[in-house]
Amino acid sequence: MGDAHMQLDEKKIGETIRRLRIKKRLPLEDVAARANISPISVRSLELGRGSTLSTMLKVLRAIDETGFILDWSEKSIEVSPMQALRNSRKLAAEPKRAPRRQAEK
C-alpha cells in the first residue's frame, strides 16, 4: 500500500472521528482531557496528519465510540496483521545484495 493511499485512509478516519465528536457535541479540548492527551494530538488525528494507534484508541474511548474501529477494520483490512508481520520478517531476512562468488581454483 503506497504512502498516498495510507494518507487518504488517515484523512478519512480522522474526518469520521471528527464527525463523531461533533455529533456528540464534545469540544476538542474536552476530548483531549478525557483521553489524557494534548488538544494538538486530537487535532492532528482529526486532520489525518499522522497519529498513533494509541492516540486513536484513546480518542475513540473518550468519545465512547470504540465500535467504530471494529466497523472500520472489518471493511478495510485486506491482509491480516499476522500475515503482514510474517511478510515484513521475510523481507528483513532476505539478503540485501547478491552473494559473493567464490574464487575458482
SVG drawing of the C-alpha trace seen along z (x, -y; Angstrom):
<svg xmlns="http://www.w3.org/2000/svg" viewBox="-25 -23 68 48">
<polyline fill="none" stroke="black" stroke-width="0.4" points="0.0,0.0 1.5,-3.3 2.0,-6.4 -0.7,-8.3 -3.2,-5.6 -2.3,-5.5 -2.6,-9.3 -6.1,-9.1 -7.1,-6.4 -5.7,-8.5 -7.7,-11.5 -10.9,-9.5 -10.5,-8.0 -9.7,-11.5 -12.8,-13.0 -15.0,-10.3 -13.7,-10.6 -14.2,-14.4 -17.8,-13.9 -18.5,-11.5 -17.1,-14.0 -19.1,-16.9 -22.3,-14.8 -21.9,-14.2 -21.3,-18.0 -18.0,-17.3 -15.4,-20.1 -12.0,-19.1 -10.4,-20.2 -12.8,-18.1 -12.0,-15.0 -8.3,-15.7 -8.7,-16.0 -10.8,-12.8 -8.2,-10.9 -5.3,-12.4 -3.6,-13.7 -3.0,-17.2 -5.6,-19.0 -2.9,-19.2 -2.8,-15.4 -6.6,-15.2 -6.5,-17.9 -3.7,-16.0 -5.7,-12.8 -8.8,-14.5 -6.9,-16.1 -5.2,-12.9 -1.7,-14.3 -0.3,-11.2 -1.1,-9.8 -0.5,-6.7 -2.9,-3.8 -2.7,-4.5 -3.9,-8.1 -6.8,-7.0 -7.9,-4.4 -7.8,-7.0 -9.9,-9.4 -12.4,-6.8 -12.7,-5.7 -13.1,-9.4 -16.0,-9.9 -17.4,-6.5 -17.1,-5.2 -14.9,-2.1 -17.2,-0.2 -16.0,-2.5 -12.7,-0.7 -14.4,2.7 -16.7,1.5 -13.9,-0.1 -11.5,2.8 -13.9,5.3 -14.3,3.3 -10.7,2.3 -8.3,5.0 -7.1,6.8 -4.2,8.7 -4.3,10.0 -1.9,8.3 -0.1,11.6 0.4,12.0 1.7,8.5 4.2,9.3 5.3,12.5 5.8,10.7 7.9,7.9 10.1,10.6 10.6,12.3 11.7,9.0 14.1,8.3 15.6,11.8 16.3,11.5 19.9,10.6 20.4,7.0 22.8,7.8 23.8,10.7 26.1,13.3 29.8,13.1 31.1,15.6 33.7,18.0 37.0,17.8 37.6,20.6 40.7,22.7"/>
</svg>
